[in-house]
Amino acid sequence: MADDGLLGVINRSAGRLDQFKQPYQQQFRINPIGFHPRSDSDIVQWKNFVRNCHCKTLFCFTGAPHTAIKNDFKGLLLNHCNNASGSCKVVDCTGSCCSNDTSHQTTYLQYQWFLPNDLISYSIFIHRDLVKNDTSSIKTILQSYRKQEINQMREKMIQYIPKLVYAKPEKGLNNIKDAFNIAIDGVLKRIKEQE
């Protein structure tokens, strides 16, 4: 599969450390968000809140262009977003830790412990060349999906919320594993496999 593109939903975590040469592939990270549940019921309430939210935009761009890089792809994506009047929202993440992965490897190979391998069940991959060569627009591709498909993907992502958040350290969760638990399980499994 090609290693350049854009993901409409989220990114994942890399495989064995010695298997990858690029530094970004050697990280095992999950980007924290502002929601840190104190209990299992907080997770249930948050999932219901997200489920009942109705998005007003079709897609968004998080991050900022790399102005020092000639033909920066993030800059191109930002232009696509700005030109999609009303369909795209720009989220300014300058100076923060918003993730914006635009290659197949940084998008799909990260977070393998946190998200399933059935990528198309929760995400839409748009190859970078389609956008770069202006042969298709992000808006057109996303609008080609039926409401039922979108709702199914959205529900999958809602189900994955517990795996993508960190519980309040002093509280913890009782019956639900958060991102910290999953990361620890992944590290322990990796150690056991290498024995």
C-alpha positions as CSV (number, residue, x, y, z in Angstrom):
1,M,0.0,0.0,0.0
2,A,1.2,3.5,-0.7
3,D,2.7,5.4,2.2
4,D,1.4,8.9,1.4
5,G,-2.1,10.1,2.1
6,L,-4.6,11.7,4.3
7,L,-6.8,10.1,7.0
8,G,-10.1,11.5,7.8
9,V,-10.3,10.1,11.3
10,I,-7.4,9.1,13.5
11,N,-3.9,7.6,13.6
12,R,-2.4,4.5,15.2
13,S,0.8,3.1,16.8
14,A,4.0,1.4,15.4
15,G,5.2,-2.2,15.5
16,R,8.5,-3.5,16.8
17,L,11.1,-0.8,17.6
18,D,13.9,-2.6,15.7
19,Q,11.7,-3.1,12.7
20,F,11.4,0.5,11.7
21,K,14.1,2.9,10.7
22,Q,12.3,6.3,10.9
23,P,12.1,8.0,14.3
24,Y,8.4,8.6,14.0
25,Q,7.8,4.9,13.6
26,Q,9.6,4.1,16.9
27,Q,7.1,6.0,19.1
28,F,4.4,4.4,21.1
29,R,2.2,7.3,21.9
30,I,-1.4,8.2,22.2
31,N,-2.3,11.9,21.9
32,P,-4.1,12.9,25.1
33,I,-7.3,14.9,24.8
34,G,-9.0,17.1,27.3
35,F,-11.4,14.5,28.6
36,H,-10.0,12.4,31.5
37,P,-12.8,10.2,32.9
38,R,-13.0,9.7,36.7
39,S,-15.2,6.6,36.4
40,D,-16.8,4.1,34.0
41,S,-20.0,6.1,34.1
42,D,-18.0,9.2,32.8
43,I,-17.0,7.1,29.8
44,V,-20.7,6.1,29.2
45,Q,-21.8,9.7,29.5
46,W,-19.1,11.0,27.2
47,K,-19.9,8.3,24.6
48,N,-23.6,9.3,24.7
49,F,-22.7,13.0,24.5
50,V,-20.5,12.3,21.4
51,R,-23.2,10.1,19.9
52,N,-25.8,12.9,20.2
53,C,-23.6,15.7,18.9
54,H,-24.3,16.7,15.3
55,C,-21.3,17.9,13.4
56,K,-21.9,21.0,11.3
57,T,-18.8,20.5,9.1
58,L,-17.8,17.6,6.8
59,F,-14.2,17.6,7.8
60,C,-11.5,19.6,9.6
61,F,-7.8,20.4,9.4
62,T,-5.8,20.4,12.6
63,G,-2.3,21.8,12.6
64,A,-0.4,24.4,10.7
65,P,1.6,24.4,7.5
66,H,5.4,24.1,7.5
67,T,6.3,27.4,5.9
68,A,10.0,26.5,5.6
69,I,9.2,23.4,3.5
70,K,8.7,24.0,-0.3
71,N,5.4,22.5,-1.5
72,D,4.4,21.6,2.0
73,F,1.5,19.1,1.9
74,K,0.0,20.4,5.1
75,G,-0.2,23.8,3.5
76,L,-2.0,22.3,0.6
77,L,-4.5,20.6,2.9
78,L,-5.1,23.9,4.7
79,N,-5.9,25.5,1.4
80,H,-8.3,22.7,0.6
81,C,-10.0,23.3,3.9
82,N,-10.2,27.1,3.4
83,N,-11.6,26.6,-0.1
84,A,-14.4,24.2,1.1
85,S,-16.5,27.1,2.4
86,G,-18.6,25.8,5.2
87,S,-17.7,22.2,4.8
88,C,-14.3,22.3,6.6
89,K,-13.2,23.9,9.9
90,V,-9.6,24.8,10.6
91,V,-8.5,23.9,14.1
92,D,-5.5,26.0,15.0
93,C,-3.1,23.7,16.9
94,T,0.0,26.0,16.7
95,G,2.0,25.4,19.8
96,S,0.0,22.4,21.0
97,C,0.2,18.6,20.5
98,C,-2.5,18.1,17.8
99,S,-1.7,15.2,15.7
100,N,-1.8,15.7,11.9
101,D,-0.5,12.7,10.1
102,T,-0.5,12.8,6.3
103,S,1.3,9.6,5.3
104,H,0.0,6.0,5.4
105,Q,2.7,4.9,7.8
106,T,2.2,7.7,10.3
107,T,-1.5,7.4,10.1
108,Y,-2.2,3.7,10.1
109,L,0.9,2.1,11.7
110,Q,0.7,4.2,14.8
111,Y,-1.6,3.2,17.6
112,Q,-2.0,-0.5,16.6
113,W,-2.6,-1.3,20.2
114,F,-5.5,1.1,20.5
115,L,-7.4,0.7,17.2
116,P,-8.3,-2.4,15.3
117,N,-6.8,-3.4,12.0
118,D,-10.1,-3.2,10.2
119,L,-9.2,0.3,9.0
120,I,-12.0,0.9,6.6
121,S,-14.6,0.3,9.3
122,Y,-13.7,3.6,11.0
123,S,-11.6,5.7,8.6
124,I,-11.3,7.1,5.1
125,F,-7.9,7.1,3.5
126,I,-7.4,9.7,0.7
127,H,-4.2,9.2,-1.2
128,R,-2.0,12.3,-1.1
129,D,-1.6,12.4,-4.9
130,L,-5.4,12.8,-5.4
131,V,-5.2,16.0,-3.4
132,K,-1.8,17.2,-4.5
133,N,-2.5,16.8,-8.3
134,D,-6.0,18.3,-7.8
135,T,-7.6,15.2,-9.4
136,S,-10.1,15.0,-6.6
137,S,-11.2,17.1,-3.7
138,I,-11.4,15.9,-0.1
139,K,-15.0,17.3,0.1
140,T,-16.1,15.4,-3.0
141,I,-14.6,12.1,-1.7
142,L,-16.2,12.5,1.7
143,Q,-19.6,13.5,0.2
144,S,-19.6,10.2,-1.8
145,Y,-20.2,8.2,1.4
146,R,-23.7,7.3,2.3
147,K,-25.2,8.5,5.6
148,Q,-25.5,4.9,6.8
149,E,-21.7,4.3,6.1
150,I,-20.8,7.5,8.0
151,N,-23.0,6.6,10.9
152,Q,-21.4,3.1,11.1
153,M,-17.9,4.6,11.1
154,R,-18.9,7.1,13.7
155,E,-20.3,4.5,16.0
156,K,-17.1,2.5,15.7
157,M,-15.1,5.5,16.8
158,I,-17.5,6.1,19.7
159,Q,-16.9,2.5,20.8
160,Y,-13.1,3.1,20.7
161,I,-13.3,6.2,23.0
162,P,-12.2,4.4,26.1
163,K,-9.1,3.1,24.3
164,L,-8.1,6.7,23.3
165,V,-8.4,8.5,26.6
166,Y,-6.6,8.5,30.0
167,A,-8.5,8.2,33.2
168,K,-7.8,10.6,36.0
169,P,-4.7,9.0,37.7
170,E,-6.1,9.2,41.2
171,K,-9.4,7.6,40.2
172,G,-8.9,5.0,37.4
173,L,-11.6,3.0,35.8
174,N,-13.1,-0.2,37.2
175,N,-14.3,-2.3,34.2
176,I,-13.0,-0.4,31.2
177,K,-9.4,-0.3,30.0
178,D,-8.1,3.2,29.1
179,A,-5.2,4.1,26.8
180,F,-2.7,3.7,29.7
181,N,-3.9,0.2,30.5
182,I,-3.8,-0.8,26.8
183,A,-0.2,0.7,26.5
184,I,1.0,-1.3,29.5
185,D,-0.6,-4.5,28.2
186,G,1.1,-3.9,24.8
187,V,4.5,-3.4,26.4
188,L,4.1,-6.5,28.6
189,K,3.0,-8.5,25.5
190,R,6.0,-7.3,23.6
191,I,8.4,-8.2,26.4
192,K,6.9,-11.7,26.6
193,E,7.2,-12.1,22.8
194,Q,10.9,-11.2,22.9
195,E,11.7,-13.7,25.7
